[in-house]
């Protein structure tokens, strides 16, 4: 994340939804995983894109490619501007081992939405 990125927060509760970064004469909306969600647009369009996106996508299932070219089902456990932590999905099993993987910010291409 560049220090020039501007945090964008949800109006009703102040929850951070992402950032808006300048690009030439326009702006680009960036989500909490550090991924661009718009092309170059005006400020209001960038804000609207993040507002519409919300944070619900963080609860979706993802896949993480690990060292032996396997893809693991994971869930996002924590997101900061420095690190993204994902957890191996255990399907809600009680007593299952909790296996976490710290990832750099922005999210690497080895993390992708689960392909069904």
C-alpha angles and dihedrals in degrees: 000000000000118000089235092066112110118223116235118206133192110255100226100053108006094245111162109245099178141286139289117218129192119244113181108302093343143052138247125210113227122193128221091270089057094252122139111247099182139028118237107315139152120280096259093051091051091051092047092050092055092043091052093045094052117170101288093105088069089069092055123104117261137186124232122199109222131198098280094052092260122137117224125198107241142169127215108255102176138358127197132158088261106040141015115210120200127187127213106253110247096179090243094296111168111235095014114145113265106230116184131189121198113213131188123254121276095045112256122237088254086078114069138155111276111271108223 
